[in-house]
Amino acid sequence: MSRDEIERKIEEAMNKGIDESIFDDDEEEDDRDPEAVFEDYLLDHIQDLDVEGVRVARVYSFEDVGILTRDRGLVVKMDDGSEYQLTIVKSR
């Protein structure tokens, strides 16, 4: 499986989160910033990602692994040893 295919699957998972309107939940009022809500959503949903036999081994937040940035984001480690960083930045 190519790196492009893995990146496309991760992007699809992220787009699915946006399409499901995760920020419009009627359940419980969430006082956190939208980036934190989106980070939690991705953390929960990317963990189950399987791209043609290559599975996500672990997902960490930037904060968990000590990445020094003001941005929110995730580090996604695949079971084949590859690693991806997803930065969440509000663009509008």
PyMOL Python script that loads the backbone (N, CA, C, O; Angstrom):
from pymol import cmd

cmd.read_pdbstr("""\
ATOM      1  N   MET A   1       0.840  -1.170   0.000  1.00  0.00           N
ATOM      2  CA  MET A   1       0.000   0.000   0.000  1.00  0.00           C
ATOM      3  C   MET A   1       0.887   1.236   0.000  1.00  0.00           C
ATOM      4  O   MET A   1       1.909   1.298   0.684  1.00  0.00           O
ATOM      5  N   SER A   2       0.471   2.197  -0.774  1.00  0.00           N
ATOM      6  CA  SER A   2       1.303   3.384  -0.923  1.00  0.00           C
ATOM      7  C   SER A   2       1.010   4.408   0.168  1.00  0.00           C
ATOM      8  O   SER A   2      -0.044   4.386   0.803  1.00  0.00           O
ATOM      9  N   ARG A   3       1.952   5.286   0.360  1.00  0.00           N
ATOM     10  CA  ARG A   3       1.807   6.380   1.325  1.00  0.00           C
ATOM     11  C   ARG A   3       0.614   7.257   0.939  1.00  0.00           C
ATOM     12  O   ARG A   3      -0.113   7.734   1.811  1.00  0.00           O
ATOM     13  N   ASP A   4       0.410   7.470  -0.361  1.00  0.00           N
ATOM     14  CA  ASP A   4      -0.723   8.276  -0.835  1.00  0.00           C
ATOM     15  C   ASP A   4      -2.059   7.666  -0.418  1.00  0.00           C
ATOM     16  O   ASP A   4      -2.986   8.390  -0.054  1.00  0.00           O
ATOM     17  N   GLU A   5      -2.161   6.345  -0.471  1.00  0.00           N
ATOM     18  CA  GLU A   5      -3.407   5.678  -0.078  1.00  0.00           C
ATOM     19  C   GLU A   5      -3.676   5.857   1.413  1.00  0.00           C
ATOM     20  O   GLU A   5      -4.816   6.093   1.811  1.00  0.00           O
ATOM     21  N   ILE A   6      -2.642   5.748   2.236  1.00  0.00           N
ATOM     22  CA  ILE A   6      -2.802   5.942   3.676  1.00  0.00           C
ATOM     23  C   ILE A   6      -3.227   7.374   3.962  1.00  0.00           C
ATOM     24  O   ILE A   6      -4.144   7.612   4.748  1.00  0.00           O
ATOM     25  N   GLU A   7      -2.559   8.323   3.324  1.00  0.00           N
ATOM     26  CA  GLU A   7      -2.900   9.732   3.529  1.00  0.00           C
ATOM     27  C   GLU A   7      -4.335  10.021   3.087  1.00  0.00           C
ATOM     28  O   GLU A   7      -5.041  10.790   3.740  1.00  0.00           O
ATOM     29  N   ARG A   8      -4.769   9.407   1.979  1.00  0.00           N
ATOM     30  CA  ARG A   8      -6.135   9.601   1.492  1.00  0.00           C
ATOM     31  C   ARG A   8      -7.144   9.056   2.495  1.00  0.00           C
ATOM     32  O   ARG A   8      -8.173   9.689   2.734  1.00  0.00           O
ATOM     33  N   LYS A   9      -6.872   7.898   3.084  1.00  0.00           N
ATOM     34  CA  LYS A   9      -7.786   7.308   4.067  1.00  0.00           C
ATOM     35  C   LYS A   9      -7.884   8.176   5.322  1.00  0.00           C
ATOM     36  O   LYS A   9      -8.972   8.349   5.871  1.00  0.00           O
ATOM     37  N   ILE A  10      -6.765   8.718   5.773  1.00  0.00           N
ATOM     38  CA  ILE A  10      -6.789   9.602   6.942  1.00  0.00           C
ATOM     39  C   ILE A  10      -7.591  10.859   6.613  1.00  0.00           C
ATOM     40  O   ILE A  10      -8.387  11.324   7.429  1.00  0.00           O
ATOM     41  N   GLU A  11      -7.381  11.400   5.427  1.00  0.00           N
ATOM     42  CA  GLU A  11      -8.143  12.589   5.015  1.00  0.00           C
ATOM     43  C   GLU A  11      -9.635  12.280   4.937  1.00  0.00           C
ATOM     44  O   GLU A  11     -10.456  13.110   5.326  1.00  0.00           O
ATOM     45  N   GLU A  12      -9.997  11.099   4.440  1.00  0.00           N
ATOM     46  CA  GLU A  12     -11.407  10.700   4.379  1.00  0.00           C
ATOM     47  C   GLU A  12     -12.016  10.639   5.778  1.00  0.00           C
ATOM     48  O   GLU A  12     -13.152  11.067   5.983  1.00  0.00           O
ATOM     49  N   ALA A  13     -11.260  10.106   6.739  1.00  0.00           N
ATOM     50  CA  ALA A  13     -11.758  10.032   8.115  1.00  0.00           C
ATOM     51  C   ALA A  13     -11.963  11.428   8.687  1.00  0.00           C
ATOM     52  O   ALA A  13     -12.936  11.678   9.400  1.00  0.00           O
ATOM     53  N   MET A  14     -11.044  12.336   8.372  1.00  0.00           N
ATOM     54  CA  MET A  14     -11.182  13.712   8.851  1.00  0.00           C
ATOM     55  C   MET A  14     -12.399  14.378   8.208  1.00  0.00           C
ATOM     56  O   MET A  14     -13.165  15.062   8.888  1.00  0.00           O
ATOM     57  N   ASN A  15     -12.576  14.181   6.904  1.00  0.00           N
ATOM     58  CA  ASN A  15     -13.719  14.780   6.214  1.00  0.00           C
ATOM     59  C   ASN A  15     -15.032  14.217   6.720  1.00  0.00           C
ATOM     60  O   ASN A  15     -16.029  14.935   6.790  1.00  0.00           O
ATOM     61  N   LYS A  16     -15.045  12.945   7.071  1.00  0.00           N
ATOM     62  CA  LYS A  16     -16.251  12.342   7.616  1.00  0.00           C
ATOM     63  C   LYS A  16     -16.650  13.051   8.902  1.00  0.00           C
ATOM     64  O   LYS A  16     -17.833  13.293   9.142  1.00  0.00           O
ATOM     65  N   GLY A  17     -15.667  13.381   9.724  1.00  0.00           N
ATOM     66  CA  GLY A  17     -15.949  14.106  10.960  1.00  0.00           C
ATOM     67  C   GLY A  17     -16.570  15.452  10.706  1.00  0.00           C
ATOM     68  O   GLY A  17     -17.485  15.864  11.419  1.00  0.00           O
ATOM     69  N   ILE A  18     -16.085  16.143   9.698  1.00  0.00           N
ATOM     70  CA  ILE A  18     -16.641  17.452   9.357  1.00  0.00           C
ATOM     71  C   ILE A  18     -18.045  17.278   8.810  1.00  0.00           C
ATOM     72  O   ILE A  18     -18.945  18.034   9.177  1.00  0.00           O
ATOM     73  N   ASP A  19     -18.254  16.299   7.939  1.00  0.00           N
ATOM     74  CA  ASP A  19     -19.563  16.077   7.333  1.00  0.00           C
ATOM     75  C   ASP A  19     -20.622  15.703   8.358  1.00  0.00           C
ATOM     76  O   ASP A  19     -21.797  16.019   8.173  1.00  0.00           O
ATOM     77  N   GLU A  20     -20.226  15.038   9.431  1.00  0.00           N
ATOM     78  CA  GLU A  20     -21.189  14.620  10.454  1.00  0.00           C
ATOM     79  C   GLU A  20     -21.541  15.744  11.417  1.00  0.00           C
ATOM     80  O   GLU A  20     -22.250  15.517  12.397  1.00  0.00           O
ATOM     81  N   SER A  21     -21.060  16.943  11.153  1.00  0.00           N
ATOM     82  CA  SER A  21     -21.363  18.119  11.974  1.00  0.00           C
ATOM     83  C   SER A  21     -21.096  17.860  13.452  1.00  0.00           C
ATOM     84  O   SER A  21     -21.993  17.996  14.283  1.00  0.00           O
ATOM     85  N   ILE A  22     -19.892  17.498  13.767  1.00  0.00           N
ATOM     86  CA  ILE A  22     -19.541  17.185  15.156  1.00  0.00           C
ATOM     87  C   ILE A  22     -19.667  18.378  16.072  1.00  0.00           C
ATOM     88  O   ILE A  22     -19.760  18.217  17.289  1.00  0.00           O
ATOM     89  N   PHE A  23     -19.671  19.573  15.510  1.00  0.00           N
ATOM     90  CA  PHE A  23     -19.741  20.760  16.341  1.00  0.00           C
ATOM     91  C   PHE A  23     -21.180  21.143  16.675  1.00  0.00           C
ATOM     92  O   PHE A  23     -21.398  22.051  17.477  1.00  0.00           O
ATOM     93  N   ASP A  24     -22.168  20.472  16.078  1.00  0.00           N
ATOM     94  CA  ASP A  24     -23.571  20.807  16.285  1.00  0.00           C
ATOM     95  C   ASP A  24     -24.278  19.799  17.176  1.00  0.00           C
ATOM     96  O   ASP A  24     -25.501  19.671  17.113  1.00  0.00           O
ATOM     97  N   ASP A  25     -23.530  19.084  18.000  1.00  0.00           N
ATOM     98  CA  ASP A  25     -24.132  18.087  18.890  1.00  0.00           C
ATOM     99  C   ASP A  25     -25.109  18.742  19.850  1.00  0.00           C
ATOM    100  O   ASP A  25     -24.791  19.756  20.470  1.00  0.00           O
ATOM    101  N   ASP A  26     -26.294  18.167  19.974  1.00  0.00           N
ATOM    102  CA  ASP A  26     -27.298  18.693  20.889  1.00  0.00           C
ATOM    103  C   ASP A  26     -27.202  18.058  22.264  1.00  0.00           C
ATOM    104  O   ASP A  26     -27.873  18.496  23.198  1.00  0.00           O
ATOM    105  N   GLU A  27     -26.372  17.030  22.396  1.00  0.00           N
ATOM    106  CA  GLU A  27     -26.325  16.274  23.643  1.00  0.00           C
ATOM    107  C   GLU A  27     -25.938  17.123  24.839  1.00  0.00           C
ATOM    108  O   GLU A  27     -26.772  17.383  25.706  1.00  0.00           O
ATOM    109  N   GLU A  28     -24.724  17.546  24.899  1.00  0.00           N
ATOM    110  CA  GLU A  28     -24.183  18.209  26.080  1.00  0.00           C
ATOM    111  C   GLU A  28     -23.405  19.439  25.634  1.00  0.00           C
ATOM    112  O   GLU A  28     -22.653  19.391  24.661  1.00  0.00           O
ATOM    113  N   GLU A  29     -23.590  20.524  26.342  1.00  0.00           N
ATOM    114  CA  GLU A  29     -22.871  21.756  26.015  1.00  0.00           C
ATOM    115  C   GLU A  29     -21.380  21.542  26.264  1.00  0.00           C
ATOM    116  O   GLU A  29     -20.986  21.090  27.339  1.00  0.00           O
ATOM    117  N   ASP A  30     -20.559  21.863  25.279  1.00  0.00           N
ATOM    118  CA  ASP A  30     -19.124  21.685  25.400  1.00  0.00           C
ATOM    119  C   ASP A  30     -18.472  23.061  25.357  1.00  0.00           C
ATOM    120  O   ASP A  30     -18.535  23.749  24.338  1.00  0.00           O
ATOM    121  N   ASP A  31     -17.846  23.462  26.459  1.00  0.00           N
ATOM    122  CA  ASP A  31     -17.237  24.782  26.554  1.00  0.00           C
ATOM    123  C   ASP A  31     -15.840  24.841  25.955  1.00  0.00           C
ATOM    124  O   ASP A  31     -15.216  25.902  25.947  1.00  0.00           O
ATOM    125  N   ARG A  32     -15.340  23.714  25.452  1.00  0.00           N
ATOM    126  CA  ARG A  32     -13.996  23.703  24.879  1.00  0.00           C
ATOM    127  C   ARG A  32     -13.998  24.379  23.512  1.00  0.00           C
ATOM    128  O   ARG A  32     -15.038  24.525  22.870  1.00  0.00           O
ATOM    129  N   ASP A  33     -12.801  24.789  23.085  1.00  0.00           N
ATOM    130  CA  ASP A  33     -12.695  25.399  21.766  1.00  0.00           C
ATOM    131  C   ASP A  33     -12.967  24.346  20.689  1.00  0.00           C
ATOM    132  O   ASP A  33     -12.768  23.155  20.927  1.00  0.00           O
ATOM    133  N   PRO A  34     -13.421  24.778  19.501  1.00  0.00           N
ATOM    134  CA  PRO A  34     -13.756  23.820  18.440  1.00  0.00           C
ATOM    135  C   PRO A  34     -12.591  22.917  18.036  1.00  0.00           C
ATOM    136  O   PRO A  34     -12.808  21.766  17.657  1.00  0.00           O
ATOM    137  N   GLU A  35     -11.367  23.421  18.111  1.00  0.00           N
ATOM    138  CA  GLU A  35     -10.217  22.598  17.764  1.00  0.00           C
ATOM    139  C   GLU A  35     -10.074  21.413  18.714  1.00  0.00           C
ATOM    140  O   GLU A  35      -9.709  20.316  18.289  1.00  0.00           O
ATOM    141  N   ALA A  36     -10.360  21.629  20.006  1.00  0.00           N
ATOM    142  CA  ALA A  36     -10.285  20.538  20.986  1.00  0.00           C
ATOM    143  C   ALA A  36     -11.364  19.499  20.722  1.00  0.00           C
ATOM    144  O   ALA A  36     -11.119  18.299  20.841  1.00  0.00           O
ATOM    145  N   VAL A  37     -12.553  19.959  20.366  1.00  0.00           N
ATOM    146  CA  VAL A  37     -13.654  19.035  20.054  1.00  0.00           C
ATOM    147  C   VAL A  37     -13.285  18.197  18.836  1.00  0.00           C
ATOM    148  O   VAL A  37     -13.478  16.981  18.832  1.00  0.00           O
ATOM    149  N   PHE A  38     -12.753  18.847  17.800  1.00  0.00           N
ATOM    150  CA  PHE A  38     -12.367  18.149  16.580  1.00  0.00           C
ATOM    151  C   PHE A  38     -11.231  17.172  16.855  1.00  0.00           C
ATOM    152  O   PHE A  38     -11.230  16.060  16.326  1.00  0.00           O
ATOM    153  N   GLU A  39     -10.262  17.576  17.678  1.00  0.00           N
ATOM    154  CA  GLU A  39      -9.149  16.694  18.043  1.00  0.00           C
ATOM    155  C   GLU A  39      -9.669  15.428  18.718  1.00  0.00           C
ATOM    156  O   GLU A  39      -9.243  14.326  18.373  1.00  0.00           O
ATOM    157  N   ASP A  40     -10.578  15.570  19.668  1.00  0.00           N
ATOM    158  CA  ASP A  40     -11.146  14.403  20.353  1.00  0.00           C
ATOM    159  C   ASP A  40     -11.906  13.501  19.394  1.00  0.00           C
ATOM    160  O   ASP A  40     -11.809  12.276  19.470  1.00  0.00           O
ATOM    161  N   TYR A  41     -12.669  14.119  18.483  1.00  0.00           N
ATOM    162  CA  TYR A  41     -13.417  13.328  17.505  1.00  0.00           C
ATOM    163  C   TYR A  41     -12.456  12.497  16.653  1.00  0.00           C
ATOM    164  O   TYR A  41     -12.654  11.295  16.475  1.00  0.00           O
ATOM    165  N   LEU A  42     -11.415  13.148  16.129  1.00  0.00           N
ATOM    166  CA  LEU A  42     -10.450  12.434  15.300  1.00  0.00           C
ATOM    167  C   LEU A  42      -9.729  11.352  16.097  1.00  0.00           C
ATOM    168  O   LEU A  42      -9.497  10.257  15.585  1.00  0.00           O
ATOM    169  N   LEU A  43      -9.376  11.647  17.334  1.00  0.00           N
ATOM    170  CA  LEU A  43      -8.700  10.673  18.184  1.00  0.00           C
ATOM    171  C   LEU A  43      -9.546   9.413  18.324  1.00  0.00           C
ATOM    172  O   LEU A  43      -9.026   8.299  18.260  1.00  0.00           O
ATOM    173  N   ASP A  44     -10.842   9.590  18.514  1.00  0.00           N
ATOM    174  CA  ASP A  44     -11.744   8.445  18.658  1.00  0.00           C
ATOM    175  C   ASP A  44     -11.937   7.671  17.362  1.00  0.00           C
ATOM    176  O   ASP A  44     -12.042   6.445  17.395  1.00  0.00           O
ATOM    177  N   HIS A  45     -11.984   8.352  16.225  1.00  0.00           N
ATOM    178  CA  HIS A  45     -12.337   7.702  14.971  1.00  0.00           C
ATOM    179  C   HIS A  45     -11.154   7.217  14.145  1.00  0.00           C
ATOM    180  O   HIS A  45     -11.305   6.280  13.361  1.00  0.00           O
ATOM    181  N   ILE A  46     -10.005   7.815  14.295  1.00  0.00           N
ATOM    182  CA  ILE A  46      -8.838   7.373  13.521  1.00  0.00           C
ATOM    183  C   ILE A  46      -8.260   6.091  14.108  1.00  0.00           C
ATOM    184  O   ILE A  46      -7.606   5.333  13.393  1.00  0.00           O
ATOM    185  N   GLN A  47      -8.484   5.836  15.378  1.00  0.00           N
ATOM    186  CA  GLN A  47      -7.933   4.647  16.024  1.00  0.00           C
ATOM    187  C   GLN A  47      -8.366   3.355  15.345  1.00  0.00           C
ATOM    188  O   GLN A  47      -7.651   2.355  15.413  1.00  0.00           O
ATOM    189  N   ASP A  48      -9.523   3.358  14.692  1.00  0.00           N
ATOM    190  CA  ASP A  48     -10.046   2.147  14.057  1.00  0.00           C
ATOM    191  C   ASP A  48      -9.706   2.056  12.575  1.00  0.00           C
ATOM    192  O   ASP A  48     -10.188   1.152  11.892  1.00  0.00           O
ATOM    193  N   LEU A  49      -8.899   2.959  12.070  1.00  0.00           N
ATOM    194  CA  LEU A  49      -8.588   3.014  10.650  1.00  0.00           C
ATOM    195  C   LEU A  49      -7.747   1.816  10.221  1.00  0.00           C
ATOM    196  O   LEU A  49      -6.755   1.471  10.864  1.00  0.00           O
ATOM    197  N   ASP A  50      -8.158   1.197   9.135  1.00  0.00           N
ATOM    198  CA  ASP A  50      -7.442   0.074   8.540  1.00  0.00           C
ATOM    199  C   ASP A  50      -7.395   0.331   7.037  1.00  0.00           C
ATOM    200  O   ASP A  50      -8.433   0.386   6.378  1.00  0.00           O
ATOM    201  N   VAL A  51      -6.195   0.487   6.504  1.00  0.00           N
ATOM    202  CA  VAL A  51      -6.034   0.754   5.082  1.00  0.00           C
ATOM    203  C   VAL A  51      -5.379  -0.457   4.443  1.00  0.00           C
ATOM    204  O   VAL A  51      -4.163  -0.632   4.511  1.00  0.00           O
ATOM    205  N   GLU A  52      -6.196  -1.279   3.829  1.00  0.00           N
ATOM    206  CA  GLU A  52      -5.706  -2.466   3.134  1.00  0.00           C
ATOM    207  C   GLU A  52      -4.694  -3.248   3.960  1.00  0.00           C
ATOM    208  O   GLU A  52      -3.620  -3.600   3.473  1.00  0.00           O
ATOM    209  N   GLY A  53      -5.042  -3.514   5.195  1.00  0.00           N
ATOM    210  CA  GLY A  53      -4.190  -4.326   6.046  1.00  0.00           C
ATOM    211  C   GLY A  53      -3.213  -3.568   6.910  1.00  0.00           C
ATOM    212  O   GLY A  53      -2.636  -4.154   7.826  1.00  0.00           O
ATOM    213  N   VAL A  54      -3.003  -2.295   6.662  1.00  0.00           N
ATOM    214  CA  VAL A  54      -2.147  -1.496   7.527  1.00  0.00           C
ATOM    215  C   VAL A  54      -3.062  -0.765   8.502  1.00  0.00           C
ATOM    216  O   VAL A  54      -3.893   0.053   8.106  1.00  0.00           O
ATOM    217  N   ARG A  55      -2.895  -1.072   9.770  1.00  0.00           N
ATOM    218  CA  ARG A  55      -3.776  -0.530  10.797  1.00  0.00           C
ATOM    219  C   ARG A  55      -3.074   0.554  11.602  1.00  0.00           C
ATOM    220  O   ARG A  55      -1.847   0.617  11.679  1.00  0.00           O
ATOM    221  N   VAL A  56      -3.890   1.391  12.189  1.00  0.00           N
ATOM    222  CA  VAL A  56      -3.370   2.386  13.127  1.00  0.00           C
ATOM    223  C   VAL A  56      -2.971   1.649  14.398  1.00  0.00           C
ATOM    224  O   VAL A  56      -3.780   0.936  14.992  1.00  0.00           O
ATOM    225  N   ALA A  57      -1.736   1.825  14.804  1.00  0.00           N
ATOM    226  CA  ALA A  57      -1.257   1.175  16.023  1.00  0.00           C
ATOM    227  C   ALA A  57      -1.588   2.027  17.250  1.00  0.00           C
ATOM    228  O   ALA A  57      -2.084   1.510  18.251  1.00  0.00           O
ATOM    229  N   ARG A  58      -1.311   3.342  17.171  1.00  0.00           N
ATOM    230  CA  ARG A  58      -1.558   4.249  18.296  1.00  0.00           C
ATOM    231  C   ARG A  58      -1.827   5.644  17.766  1.00  0.00           C
ATOM    232  O   ARG A  58      -1.338   6.027  16.703  1.00  0.00           O
ATOM    233  N   VAL A  59      -2.614   6.398  18.523  1.00  0.00           N
ATOM    234  CA  VAL A  59      -2.867   7.802  18.207  1.00  0.00           C
ATOM    235  C   VAL A  59      -2.645   8.596  19.485  1.00  0.00           C
ATOM    236  O   VAL A  59      -3.193   8.264  20.536  1.00  0.00           O
ATOM    237  N   TYR A  60      -1.843   9.641  19.388  1.00  0.00           N
ATOM    238  CA  TYR A  60      -1.540  10.495  20.528  1.00  0.00           C
ATOM    239  C   TYR A  60      -1.857  11.937  20.161  1.00  0.00           C
ATOM    240  O   TYR A  60      -1.767  12.314  18.993  1.00  0.00           O
ATOM    241  N   SER A  61      -2.223  12.736  21.138  1.00  0.00           N
ATOM    242  CA  SER A  61      -2.350  14.170  20.886  1.00  0.00           C
ATOM    243  C   SER A  61      -0.949  14.775  20.936  1.00  0.00           C
ATOM    244  O   SER A  61      -0.032  14.197  21.518  1.00  0.00           O
ATOM    245  N   PHE A  62      -0.797  15.947  20.320  1.00  0.00           N
ATOM    246  CA  PHE A  62       0.483  16.648  20.391  1.00  0.00           C
ATOM    247  C   PHE A  62       0.873  16.865  21.854  1.00  0.00           C
ATOM    248  O   PHE A  62       2.039  16.732  22.225  1.00  0.00           O
ATOM    249  N   GLU A  63      -0.113  17.198  22.670  1.00  0.00           N
ATOM    250  CA  GLU A  63       0.145  17.441  24.090  1.00  0.00           C
ATOM    251  C   GLU A  63       0.682  16.184  24.770  1.00  0.00           C
ATOM    252  O   GLU A  63       1.606  16.262  25.580  1.00  0.00           O
ATOM    253  N   ASP A  64       0.103  15.016  24.441  1.00  0.00           N
ATOM    254  CA  ASP A  64       0.528  13.743  25.045  1.00  0.00           C
ATOM    255  C   ASP A  64       2.003  13.441  24.791  1.00  0.00           C
ATOM    256  O   ASP A  64       2.697  12.921  25.665  1.00  0.00           O
ATOM    257  N   VAL A  65       2.478  13.770  23.584  1.00  0.00           N
ATOM    258  CA  VAL A  65       3.862  13.433  23.241  1.00  0.00           C
ATOM    259  C   VAL A  65       4.815  14.603  23.413  1.00  0.00           C
ATOM    260  O   VAL A  65       6.003  14.487  23.115  1.00  0.00           O
ATOM    261  N   GLY A  66       4.301  15.730  23.892  1.00  0.00           N
ATOM    262  CA  GLY A  66       5.162  16.860  24.214  1.00  0.00           C
ATOM    263  C   GLY A  66       5.618  17.702  23.039  1.00  0.00           C
ATOM    264  O   GLY A  66       6.661  18.351  23.114  1.00  0.00           O
ATOM    265  N   ILE A  67       4.853  17.703  21.951  1.00  0.00           N
ATOM    266  CA  ILE A  67       5.202  18.568  20.822  1.00  0.00           C
ATOM    267  C   ILE A  67       4.924  20.010  21.225  1.00  0.00           C
ATOM    268  O   ILE A  67       3.807  20.351  21.616  1.00  0.00           O
ATOM    269  N   LEU A  68       5.937  20.844  21.127  1.00  0.00           N
ATOM    270  CA  LEU A  68       5.818  22.229  21.561  1.00  0.00           C
ATOM    271  C   LEU A  68       5.199  23.087  20.461  1.00  0.00           C
ATOM    272  O   LEU A  68       5.890  23.555  19.557  1.00  0.00           O
ATOM    273  N   THR A  69       3.905  23.281  20.554  1.00  0.00           N
ATOM    274  CA  THR A  69       3.170  24.098  19.608  1.00  0.00           C
ATOM    275  C   THR A  69       1.892  24.579  20.274  1.00  0.00           C
ATOM    276  O   THR A  69       1.411  23.963  21.225  1.00  0.00           O
ATOM    277  N   ARG A  70       1.352  25.661  19.782  1.00  0.00           N
ATOM    278  CA  ARG A  70       0.054  26.127  20.276  1.00  0.00           C
ATOM    279  C   ARG A  70      -1.089  25.468  19.526  1.00  0.00           C
ATOM    280  O   ARG A  70      -2.243  25.554  19.945  1.00  0.00           O
ATOM    281  N   ASP A  71      -0.772  24.807  18.417  1.00  0.00           N
ATOM    282  CA  ASP A  71      -1.783  24.132  17.613  1.00  0.00           C
ATOM    283  C   ASP A  71      -2.197  22.823  18.268  1.00  0.00           C
ATOM    284  O   ASP A  71      -1.421  22.197  18.991  1.00  0.00           O
ATOM    285  N   ARG A  72      -3.406  22.431  18.008  1.00  0.00           N
ATOM    286  CA  ARG A  72      -3.870  21.101  18.389  1.00  0.00           C
ATOM    287  C   ARG A  72      -3.493  20.154  17.263  1.00  0.00           C
ATOM    288  O   ARG A  72      -3.322  20.575  16.118  1.00  0.00           O
ATOM    289  N   GLY A  73      -3.364  18.880  17.590  1.00  0.00           N
ATOM    290  CA  GLY A  73      -3.068  17.913  16.542  1.00  0.00           C
ATOM    291  C   GLY A  73      -2.832  16.533  17.095  1.00  0.00           C
ATOM    292  O   GLY A  73      -2.835  16.316  18.307  1.00  0.00           O
ATOM    293  N   LEU A  74      -2.627  15.602  16.182  1.00  0.00           N
ATOM    294  CA  LEU A  74      -2.454  14.197  16.535  1.00  0.00           C
ATOM    295  C   LEU A  74      -1.216  13.624  15.857  1.00  0.00           C
ATOM    296  O   LEU A  74      -0.826  14.054  14.772  1.00  0.00           O
ATOM    297  N   VAL A  75      -0.616  12.657  16.513  1.00  0.00           N
ATOM    298  CA  VAL A  75       0.440  11.846  15.933  1.00  0.00           C
ATOM    299  C   VAL A  75      -0.170  10.460  15.748  1.00  0.00           C
ATOM    300  O   VAL A  75      -0.617   9.832  16.707  1.00  0.00           O
ATOM    301  N   VAL A  76      -0.179   9.994  14.495  1.00  0.00           N
ATOM    302  CA  VAL A  76      -0.782   8.706  14.158  1.00  0.00           C
ATOM    303  C   VAL A  76       0.337   7.749  13.782  1.00  0.00           C
ATOM    304  O   VAL A  76       1.060   7.974  12.812  1.00  0.00           O
ATOM    305  N   LYS A  77       0.473   6.683  14.555  1.00  0.00           N
ATOM    306  CA  LYS A  77       1.505   5.675  14.290  1.00  0.00           C
ATOM    307  C   LYS A  77       0.823   4.436  13.725  1.00  0.00           C
ATOM    308  O   LYS A  77      -0.084   3.867  14.332  1.00  0.00           O
ATOM    309  N   MET A  78       1.291   4.034  12.535  1.00  0.00           N
ATOM    310  CA  MET A  78       0.730   2.861  11.866  1.00  0.00           C
ATOM    311  C   MET A  78       1.511   1.619  12.274  1.00  0.00           C
ATOM    312  O   MET A  78       2.658   1.719  12.710  1.00  0.00           O
ATOM    313  N   ASP A  79       0.888   0.439  12.132  1.00  0.00           N
ATOM    314  CA  ASP A  79       1.568  -0.785  12.554  1.00  0.00           C
ATOM    315  C   ASP A  79       2.708  -1.186  11.615  1.00  0.00           C
ATOM    316  O   ASP A  79       3.471  -2.097  11.935  1.00  0.00           O
ATOM    317  N   ASP A  80       2.835  -0.519  10.456  1.00  0.00           N
ATOM    318  CA  ASP A  80       3.971  -0.792   9.570  1.00  0.00           C
ATOM    319  C   ASP A  80       5.170   0.091   9.895  1.00  0.00           C
ATOM    320  O   ASP A  80       6.191   0.038   9.209  1.00  0.00           O
ATOM    321  N   GLY A  81       5.042   0.919  10.962  1.00  0.00           N
ATOM    322  CA  GLY A  81       6.134   1.779  11.389  1.00  0.00           C
ATOM    323  C   GLY A  81       6.047   3.210  10.894  1.00  0.00           C
ATOM    324  O   GLY A  81       6.777   4.075  11.378  1.00  0.00           O
ATOM    325  N   SER A  82       5.169   3.477   9.939  1.00  0.00           N
ATOM    326  CA  SER A  82       5.045   4.852   9.450  1.00  0.00           C
ATOM    327  C   SER A  82       4.326   5.703  10.497  1.00  0.00           C
ATOM    328  O   SER A  82       3.585   5.194  11.338  1.00  0.00           O
ATOM    329  N   GLU A  83       4.563   6.992  10.421  1.00  0.00           N
ATOM    330  CA  GLU A  83       3.993   7.925  11.398  1.00  0.00           C
ATOM    331  C   GLU A  83       3.533   9.177  10.671  1.00  0.00           C
ATOM    332  O   GLU A  83       4.193   9.653   9.748  1.00  0.00           O
ATOM    333  N   TYR A  84       2.395   9.704  11.097  1.00  0.00           N
ATOM    334  CA  TYR A  84       1.828  10.904  10.499  1.00  0.00           C
ATOM    335  C   TYR A  84       1.501  11.902  11.609  1.00  0.00           C
ATOM    336  O   TYR A  84       1.137  11.522  12.722  1.00  0.00           O
ATOM    337  N   GLN A  85       1.639  13.179  11.281  1.00  0.00           N
ATOM    338  CA  GLN A  85       1.204  14.226  12.193  1.00  0.00           C
ATOM    339  C   GLN A  85       0.086  15.010  11.524  1.00  0.00           C
ATOM    340  O   GLN A  85       0.231  15.481  10.396  1.00  0.00           O
ATOM    341  N   LEU A  86      -1.029  15.145  12.228  1.00  0.00           N
ATOM    342  CA  LEU A  86      -2.171  15.904  11.737  1.00  0.00           C
ATOM    343  C   LEU A  86      -2.301  17.144  12.590  1.00  0.00           C
ATOM    344  O   LEU A  86      -2.561  17.049  13.790  1.00  0.00           O
ATOM    345  N   THR A  87      -2.125  18.295  11.994  1.00  0.00           N
ATOM    346  CA  THR A  87      -2.244  19.554  12.716  1.00  0.00           C
ATOM    347  C   THR A  87      -3.626  20.134  12.476  1.00  0.00           C
ATOM    348  O   THR A  87      -4.096  20.192  11.339  1.00  0.00           O
ATOM    349  N   ILE A  88      -4.277  20.564  13.553  1.00  0.00           N
ATOM    350  CA  ILE A  88      -5.617  21.147  13.457  1.00  0.00           C
ATOM    351  C   ILE A  88      -5.483  22.656  13.639  1.00  0.00           C
ATOM    352  O   ILE A  88      -5.158  23.146  14.720  1.00  0.00           O
ATOM    353  N   VAL A  89      -5.743  23.374  12.555  1.00  0.00           N
ATOM    354  CA  VAL A  89      -5.623  24.820  12.560  1.00  0.00           C
ATOM    355  C   VAL A  89      -6.903  25.389  11.963  1.00  0.00           C
ATOM    356  O   VAL A  89      -7.298  25.025  10.856  1.00  0.00           O
ATOM    357  N   LYS A  90      -7.548  26.286  12.704  1.00  0.00           N
ATOM    358  CA  LYS A  90      -8.749  26.932  12.191  1.00  0.00           C
ATOM    359  C   LYS A  90      -8.340  27.872  11.056  1.00  0.00           C
ATOM    360  O   LYS A  90      -7.499  28.751  11.245  1.00  0.00           O
ATOM    361  N   SER A  91      -8.938  27.681   9.879  1.00  0.00           N
ATOM    362  CA  SER A  91      -8.566  28.497   8.730  1.00  0.00           C
ATOM    363  C   SER A  91      -9.543  29.629   8.467  1.00  0.00           C
ATOM    364  O   SER A  91      -9.201  30.592   7.780  1.00  0.00           O
ATOM    365  N   ARG A  92     -10.733  29.532   8.992  1.00  0.00           N
ATOM    366  CA  ARG A  92     -11.703  30.631   8.879  1.00  0.00           C
ATOM    367  C   ARG A  92     -12.556  30.683  10.111  1.00  0.00           C
ATOM    368  O   ARG A  92     -13.437  31.537  10.216  1.00  0.00           O
TER     369      ARG A  92
END
""", "prot")
cmd.dss("prot")
cmd.show_as("cartoon", "prot")
cmd.util.cbc("prot")
cmd.orient("prot")
